[in-house]
Amino acid sequence: MATITTAATTNGSGLRTLHHWVAGSDRESSGGRFSDVTNPATGEVTARLALASEADVEAAVAAAKSAFPGWRDTSLARRTQIVFRFRELLNARAGELAELITAEHGKVLSDARGEVARGQEVVEFACGIAHLVKGGFTENASTKVDVSSIRQPLGPVAIISPFNFPAMVPMWFFPIAIAAGNTVVLKPSEKVPSAALWLARLWTEAGLPDGVFNVLNGDKVAVDGLLTHPDIKSVSFVGSTPIARYVYETGTAHGKRVQALGGAKNHMVVLPDADLDLAADQAINAGFGSAGERCMAISAVVAVGEIADDLVDRIAKRAVSLRTGDGRRSCDMGPLVTAAARDRVAGYVDAGEAEGATLVVDGRGITADADGEGYFVGPTLFDNVTTDMSIYTDEIFGPVLSVLRVATYDDALELINANPYGNGTAIFTNDGGAARRFQNEVEVGMVGVNVPVPVPMAYYSFGGWKNSLFGDTHAHGTEGVHFFTRGKVVTSRWLDPSHGGINLGFPQNV
C-alpha cells in the first residue's frame, strides 16, 4: 500500500512548500505569504506553508458549496460505505499519520499513536450515522394527518483546529459532519499542517467526492474569512479561551451555529484515603504527557489534609526520572511546539519562583536527548501554590504541575468551583460516597474518578463548562450529530375531499 504524501512543491532552496487542498487537488496560494514549519525537537525548518488569502478562502468555500447538493443527496448507504472505507485506510496507516504528528508537533510517537486512535473512535461512531439521523413518524396524529420529523445536513461547515492535536481534534468533528451529509473546510494550525493534508488525500482514496473535504492553511485571514463567509453554516473551534470567545461572538453575529471549546485549568483532587502511588503516577501522566500541551492536562493537584508532603515527594521522584527529548527516540516527553512556547513556559517558572511558590523540580535548562536546538522544558513541579499566583490563574500549556494544599474536601470543591474554567477534573479516593458527591457537586463538564484525563468515548460528548465552552453544544457523540444537522417536521394529508372548503381558523388537531 503506497505511502501518502502531503501536498507540496519545492522552492529554489529545496525546501518544501505546503499548499491548500481544494476540490480534490492541490491549490497554490494566491497571497504570496508563507510561514515556517519546524521540527520542534531539533529546531530545523522542514517546510514552508502557504498562508491563505481572501481569494483562497473564497475558493475553498466555493468548492464546499458546489459539492454540497450532490453529497447531501448521496444515499446514507453510500455515505456510510465511504466513511467505513476511510476507517479501514486509517487503521492500516495509523503509524504513518503518527509519524507526521511527531515530526511537526514533537509529542512522542506513542502519544501520537494514542491521538490517532482516539480520533479513529469518532470515525467508527460516524459509521453508524444511518441510525443516528433517523427521524420519527406518527400516523394519524390528527384525522388522516401524518406527522414526521427528519434531520438534514447544514451545508458547508468550517473546522478551526489547534496545534496540540493535529489529527484527533479535527476528527472530533469532520467524520460526523461528512457522514451526516455536510461538506467541510478544515483550517488546521499553521504550526502542524501536514496531518490535515494527509487526511484529505486519504479521504480521496476512500472515494469521497471532490470538494466535500477541503483544507485551508492560514492565519487570522483564513479564520476571519470562514467566520464571516455567508456560505459557511457552522463553525467548530478548539483553542484558547480568548480566541474561543472571539470565534463564538463573531460567528454567531454572522448567523452561524458555533461550538467553541476554550482553555482549561484542570484540577486533580487527592483525598487522604487515596492510593498515593496511583495518584502520583497519574499526576505525572496527566501533567507531563505531551509536554503538558493538552486541554485536558492536569495542571493543579489539590492535596487534601496531611498527605501533601508524602504526595509531593512521590510526584517529585517520578518527575526527575523522566527522559525528555526527541519524540522519535522512545523518550518519555518531547519538546514544546515552538521556541516562543518554550520561552513562555520558562517565563511562568520564573514567575512562580518570584511569587513565592516552592520549586521542587526545575525543568529549565535540561539536557534533552535530541540533536540541534529543540524547544525543551523538562518536567517542573511547584508546591505551596496559592490561587493568586500566575502559575495557577493562567493556562500555562506546558509541563508545569502545581500542588495546592487544602484542609478539607469542601475546601477543594470550593476552589475548583471558583475557577473560571470548567473543562476537566478528577478525584482520587477509595470512598465511593465522596466520589459520588464530587461528581454531583463539581461545576466541570468532564469528571474522572481515579481517572486523571477523563476524555469520553466517542459516543459521549466532549466539552467543558464556564469559560471552557462557548455555545451550548459539545463535540462528538449525539450532541455532535445534532450540531451538524437541523430538524424539519412534515405534516401531510393525502387526497381527502372531506377536508375541503374554506376555513380561516387556526388548524386544530381532532
C-alpha positions in Angstrom: 0.0 0.0 0.0 1.6 3.3 -1.1 2.6 6.0 1.4 0.5 9.1 1.2 2.5 12.3 0.7 1.2 15.7 1.7 0.6 18.4 -0.9 3.9 20.1 -1.6 6.3 21.7 -4.1 9.9 22.8 -3.6 11.4 26.2 -3.9 14.9 27.1 -5.1 16.5 26.1 -1.8 14.9 22.7 -1.9 12.6 23.5 0.9 9.1 22.0 0.5 6.1 24.3 0.2 2.8 23.0 1.6 -0.3 24.2 -0.2 -4.1 24.1 0.3 -6.3 21.1 -0.7 -9.4 22.4 -2.5 -11.9 20.4 -4.7 -9.7 17.3 -4.6 -6.4 18.7 -5.6 -3.6 21.0 -4.5 -4.2 24.7 -4.7 -1.2 27.1 -4.6 -1.9 30.2 -2.6 -2.6 33.5 -4.4 -1.4 35.6 -1.5 2.3 35.2 -1.5 2.5 34.8 2.3 4.3 31.9 4.0 5.3 30.7 7.4 7.9 28.2 8.5 7.0 24.6 9.7 9.6 23.3 12.1 10.6 20.1 13.8 10.4 21.3 17.5 12.8 18.5 18.6 15.7 19.9 16.5 14.6 23.5 15.6 15.0 22.6 12.0 12.8 24.3 9.4 11.3 21.4 7.5 8.8 23.2 5.1 7.2 26.5 4.4 3.5 26.8 4.5 1.4 28.9 2.1 -1.0 31.1 4.1 -4.4 31.7 2.7 -5.5 34.9 1.0 -9.1 36.1 0.8 -9.2 34.6 -2.7 -8.1 31.2 -1.3 -10.9 31.4 1.3 -13.4 32.0 -1.4 -12.1 29.1 -3.5 -12.3 26.6 -0.6 -15.8 27.7 0.4 -17.0 27.7 -3.2 -15.7 24.1 -3.6 -17.6 23.0 -0.5 -20.7 24.8 -1.6 -20.6 23.3 -5.0 -20.1 19.8 -3.7 -22.9 20.1 -1.1 -26.0 19.3 -3.1 -24.6 16.1 -4.6 -23.2 14.9 -1.3 -26.4 15.8 0.6 -28.4 13.7 -1.9 -26.0 10.8 -1.8 -27.7 7.9 0.0 -27.0 7.2 3.6 -25.8 3.7 2.5 -23.2 5.1 0.1 -22.0 7.8 2.6 -21.6 5.1 5.2 -19.6 2.9 2.8 -17.2 5.8 2.1 -16.7 6.6 5.8 -16.1 2.9 6.5 -13.6 2.8 3.7 -11.8 5.8 5.3 -11.8 4.0 8.6 -10.2 0.9 7.1 -7.5 3.0 5.3 -6.8 4.9 8.5 -6.5 1.8 10.5 -3.9 0.4 8.0 -1.9 3.6 8.0 -2.2 5.0 11.5 1.5 4.7 12.1 2.3 6.9 9.1 0.0 9.6 10.4 1.5 9.4 13.9 5.0 10.0 12.5 3.8 13.1 10.8 2.4 14.4 14.0 5.6 13.8 15.9 7.7 15.5 13.3 5.7 18.7 13.5 4.2 18.8 17.0 7.0 17.0 18.8 5.0 14.6 21.1 6.4 11.2 21.5 5.4 8.5 19.0 3.3 6.5 21.5 1.4 9.6 22.4 0.8 10.4 18.7 -0.4 6.9 18.1 -2.8 7.3 21.0 -4.1 10.6 19.5 -4.8 8.9 16.2 -6.6 6.0 18.0 -8.9 8.4 19.8 -9.8 10.1 16.5 -10.5 6.7 14.9 -13.1 6.1 17.6 -15.1 9.0 16.2 -14.8 7.7 12.7 -16.2 4.4 13.9 -19.0 6.2 15.6 -19.8 8.0 12.4 -20.1 4.7 10.6 -23.4 4.3 12.4 -24.8 7.6 11.1 -27.9 6.0 9.5 -29.2 5.1 12.9 -28.1 8.5 14.4 -30.0 10.7 11.9 -33.2 8.7 11.5 -36.3 10.7 12.3 -39.7 9.8 13.7 -43.2 9.2 12.3 -46.7 9.4 13.7 -49.6 8.1 11.8 -53.0 9.7 12.1 -51.8 12.4 14.5 -54.9 14.3 13.5 -57.7 12.8 11.5 -56.0 11.3 8.4 -53.0 13.6 9.0 -49.5 12.1 9.4 -46.5 13.9 11.0 -42.9 13.0 10.5 -39.6 14.5 11.7 -36.3 14.4 9.7 -32.8 15.7 10.3 -30.9 17.2 7.4 -27.3 18.5 6.9 -26.5 22.1 7.3 -24.3 22.7 4.2 -20.6 23.8 4.1 -19.2 23.8 7.7 -15.9 25.1 9.0 -13.5 23.4 11.5 -10.7 25.5 13.0 -8.4 23.2 14.9 -5.4 23.7 17.3 -1.8 22.7 17.1 -1.8 20.2 20.0 -3.9 17.5 18.4 -3.4 17.8 14.6 -5.5 14.7 13.9 -7.7 13.9 16.9 -9.4 17.3 17.3 -10.4 17.6 13.6 -11.6 14.0 13.8 -13.9 15.0 16.7 -15.9 16.9 14.1 -15.4 16.0 10.4 -16.4 12.3 10.4 -19.8 13.2 11.8 -20.2 16.3 9.6 -19.3 14.3 6.5 -21.4 11.2 7.4 -24.4 13.4 8.0 -24.1 15.0 4.5 -22.2 18.2 5.1 -19.2 19.5 3.3 -16.1 20.7 5.2 -13.5 23.3 5.1 -10.8 22.5 7.7 -8.4 25.2 8.9 -5.6 23.4 10.8 -3.0 25.2 12.9 -0.3 26.6 10.7 2.3 25.0 13.1 1.2 21.5 12.2 -0.4 21.4 8.7 0.7 18.0 7.3 -1.7 15.8 9.2 -4.7 17.6 7.7 -3.3 17.4 4.2 -2.6 13.7 4.7 -6.2 13.1 5.9 -7.5 14.9 2.8 -5.7 12.6 0.5 -6.9 9.6 2.5 -10.5 10.8 2.0 -9.9 11.0 -1.7 -8.6 7.4 -1.8 -11.6 6.3 0.2 -13.9 7.6 -2.6 -15.1 10.9 -1.1 -16.2 13.2 -3.9 -14.1 16.3 -4.7 -15.0 19.3 -2.6 -16.5 17.5 0.3 -13.3 17.8 2.4 -11.1 20.8 1.9 -8.0 22.1 3.8 -7.3 25.8 4.0 -4.0 26.7 5.6 -3.5 30.1 7.1 -3.8 32.5 10.0 -6.3 35.2 11.0 -7.1 36.0 7.4 -8.4 32.4 6.9 -10.1 32.3 10.3 -12.0 35.6 9.8 -12.9 34.7 6.2 -14.6 31.5 7.5 -16.3 33.2 10.4 -17.9 35.9 8.2 -18.5 34.0 5.0 -22.2 33.8 4.3 -22.0 30.3 2.8 -20.4 28.7 5.9 -23.3 27.4 8.1 -21.4 26.4 11.3 -18.0 26.7 12.9 -16.3 24.2 15.2 -13.3 25.6 17.1 -10.8 24.4 19.8 -8.2 26.7 21.2 -7.6 29.3 23.9 -10.4 31.0 25.8 -9.9 34.5 24.4 -9.9 33.2 20.8 -12.8 30.8 21.5 -14.9 33.8 22.8 -13.9 35.8 19.6 -14.8 32.9 17.4 -18.2 32.4 19.1 -19.1 36.1 19.1 -18.0 36.7 15.5 -19.5 33.5 14.1 -22.9 33.9 15.8 -23.0 37.6 14.8 -22.8 36.3 11.2 -25.7 33.9 11.7 -23.7 30.7 12.2 -24.0 27.8 14.6 -20.8 27.8 16.7 -19.2 25.4 19.1 -16.1 27.0 20.5 -14.1 25.0 23.0 -11.7 27.1 25.0 -9.0 26.8 27.6 -8.7 24.9 30.9 -7.2 24.7 34.3 -7.8 21.1 35.3 -7.7 20.1 38.9 -6.9 16.7 40.4 -8.2 16.3 44.0 -6.4 13.7 46.1 -8.2 12.7 49.3 -6.4 11.3 52.4 -7.7 7.8 51.7 -6.4 7.7 48.1 -3.7 5.3 46.9 -0.9 7.8 46.8 1.3 5.7 44.4 -1.6 5.6 42.0 -2.2 9.3 42.4 1.4 10.2 41.9 1.7 8.0 38.8 -1.4 9.6 37.3 -0.4 13.1 38.2 2.8 12.5 36.2 0.9 11.0 33.3 -1.7 13.7 33.1 0.6 16.6 33.9 3.5 15.9 31.7 2.1 13.8 28.8 2.5 15.7 25.5 4.7 18.2 27.5 1.5 19.5 29.1 0.2 20.7 25.8 -3.3 19.2 26.3 -6.6 21.0 27.1 -7.2 18.0 29.4 -3.8 18.1 31.1 -3.8 18.2 34.9 -2.0 21.4 35.9 -3.2 21.7 39.5 -3.1 18.9 42.1 -5.2 19.7 45.2 -3.8 17.7 48.1 -6.4 17.4 50.9 -5.2 17.1 54.6 -2.0 15.7 55.8 -1.0 13.7 52.7 0.6 16.7 50.9 4.3 16.2 51.9 4.1 12.5 51.0 2.3 13.1 47.7 4.7 15.8 46.6 7.7 13.6 47.4 6.3 10.7 45.3 5.5 13.0 42.4 8.9 14.6 42.5 10.8 11.2 42.5 8.8 10.2 39.4 9.3 13.6 37.7 13.1 13.5 37.9 13.2 10.0 36.4 11.5 11.1 33.1 13.6 11.3 30.0 12.9 14.4 27.8 14.0 14.5 24.2 13.2 13.8 20.6 9.8 12.0 20.4 11.3 9.6 17.9 13.8 8.2 20.4 11.5 6.5 22.9 11.7 9.4 25.3 9.0 10.0 27.9 8.3 13.6 27.0 9.0 15.7 23.9 9.5 19.4 23.3 7.2 22.4 23.3 5.8 23.2 19.8 7.8 26.4 19.2 10.6 28.5 20.7 8.0 31.0 21.7 6.1 28.4 23.6 9.3 27.2 25.4 10.1 30.8 26.4 6.6 31.5 27.6 6.6 28.3 29.8 10.0 29.1 31.2 8.7 32.6 32.0 5.9 31.1 34.1 8.5 29.1 36.0 10.4 32.3 36.7 7.2 34.0 37.9 6.3 31.1 40.1 9.6 31.4 41.9 9.2 35.1 42.2 5.7 34.9 43.6 6.8 32.5 46.4 5.9 29.0 45.3 8.3 26.2 46.2 10.1 25.0 43.1 10.6 21.3 43.8 11.6 20.2 40.3 13.1 22.7 37.8 12.7 21.8 34.1 14.6 24.8 32.8 17.9 24.2 31.2 17.7 20.5 31.0 19.9 18.4 28.7 17.5 16.8 26.2 18.1 13.7 24.2 17.9 15.4 20.8 20.0 16.9 18.1 20.1 20.6 17.4 18.4 23.3 19.3 15.0 21.9 20.2 12.3 23.7 22.3 12.6 21.8 25.6 11.4 22.5 29.1 11.6 19.4 31.4 9.0 18.3 34.0 8.5 21.1 36.5 6.9 20.8 39.9 5.8 23.5 42.3 4.5 23.1 45.8 2.7 25.6 48.2 1.0 27.3 45.2 -1.8 29.7 46.0 -4.8 30.8 43.9 -3.4 34.3 43.3 -0.2 33.2 41.6 0.0 33.3 37.8 1.1 29.7 37.6 -2.4 28.9 39.0 -4.5 31.6 37.4 -3.2 31.2 33.8 -3.3 28.3 31.5 0.4 27.6 31.0 0.1 24.8 28.4 3.4 23.3 29.3 5.0 20.7 31.7 4.4 22.7 34.9 2.5 20.9 37.7 1.3 22.9 40.7 0.3 21.5 44.1 -2.2 23.4 46.2 -2.8 22.4 49.8 -6.3 22.5 51.4 -7.6 21.2 54.7 -10.9 19.5 53.6 -12.9 18.2 50.8 -15.2 21.2 51.0 -12.2 23.5 50.5 -11.1 21.6 47.4 -14.6 21.7 45.9 -14.9 25.4 46.6 -11.5 26.1 45.0 -12.5 24.2 41.8 -15.9 25.8 41.5 -14.5 29.3 41.9 -12.1 28.8 39.0 -13.3 30.4 35.8 -12.5 27.3 33.7 -14.6 24.1 33.8 -13.1 21.7 31.3 -12.0 18.5 33.1 -11.3 17.5 36.7 -10.6 14.3 38.7 -10.8 13.0 42.2 -8.6 10.2 43.6 -10.2 8.4 46.5 -11.4 4.9 47.7 -14.5 6.4 49.2 -17.5 5.8 46.8 -19.6 8.3 48.7 -17.1 11.1 48.3 -16.6 10.3 44.6 -20.4 10.4 44.0 -20.8 13.6 45.9 -17.9 15.1 43.9 -19.3 14.2 40.5 -22.6 15.7 41.5 -21.3 19.0 43.0 -18.3 19.9 40.9 -19.0 22.5 38.2 -17.0 21.0 35.4 -18.0 19.3 32.2 -15.9 16.2 32.3 -15.2 14.3 35.6 -12.8 11.5 36.3 -13.0 9.2 39.4 -9.5 7.8 39.8 -9.1 8.7 36.1 -7.0 11.8 35.6 -7.8 12.6 31.9 -11.5 11.8 31.6 -11.8 12.2 27.8 -15.1 10.5 27.0 -15.6 7.8 24.4 -16.8 8.9 21.0 -20.5 8.1 21.8 -20.5 10.5 24.7 -19.9 14.3 24.3 -16.6 16.2 24.9 -16.9 19.6 26.3 -16.5 21.8 29.3 -18.4 24.4 31.3 -17.9 28.1 32.1 -15.1 29.7 30.2 -14.1 26.4 28.7 -17.0 26.3 26.2 -18.8 29.0 24.2 -22.1 27.7 22.8 -24.3 25.0 24.1 -23.2 22.0 22.1 -20.3 19.7 23.0 -18.2 17.8 20.5 -18.9 14.4 19.1 -21.5 11.9 20.4 -25.2 12.5 19.8 -24.6 16.2 20.5 -22.2 16.3 17.6 -24.8 14.7 15.3 -27.4 17.3 16.3 -24.9 20.1 15.8 -24.3 19.1 12.2 -27.9 18.5 11.4 -31.1 20.5 11.7 -34.6 19.3 12.3 -37.6 19.5 10.0 -41.2 18.4 10.7 -43.5 17.5 7.9 -47.3 17.4 8.3 -49.1 15.7 5.5 -52.6 14.8 4.4 -53.4 12.9 1.2 -56.4 13.1 -1.1 -59.2 13.5 1.5 -62.1 15.6 -0.1 -64.0 15.7 3.2 -61.4 18.3 4.5 -62.0 20.7 1.6 -63.7 24.1 1.7 -62.8 27.5 3.2 -61.8 27.8 6.9 -59.6 30.7 8.0 -59.4 29.5 11.6 -56.1 28.2 13.1 -55.7 24.5 12.3 -56.9 22.3 15.2 -56.0 18.6 15.8 -59.1 16.5 16.1 
